[in-house]
């Protein structure tokens, strides 16, 4: 494969609640992971994203993500969904996911 002279723009998912069922780098590993993405893999890290645990108050998770972003010089923050986007915007979100607020809830999965 031939190397292309371009940098893929990405957001890094941070698992702010350390939930085993969710993907994402843990907060305490985020700085090193972001550095590796930039330096070793040539990725253009634009920002961070998170989905707090459903049972937690979201504001501390959003504040943690914003602090990690500031430390790493990142301006993009994808956080907040239909139920908590106002809190996310207050905490500095630049991207929110509001699908169910627009399209309604999803039908239950058949198991």
Secondary structure, 3 states (H helix, E strand, C coil): CCCCCCCCEEEEEECCCCCCCCCCECHHHHHHHHHHHHHCCCCEEEEEEECCCCCCCHHHHHHHHHHHHHHCCCCEEEEEECCCHHHHHHCCCCEEECHHHHHCCCCCCCC
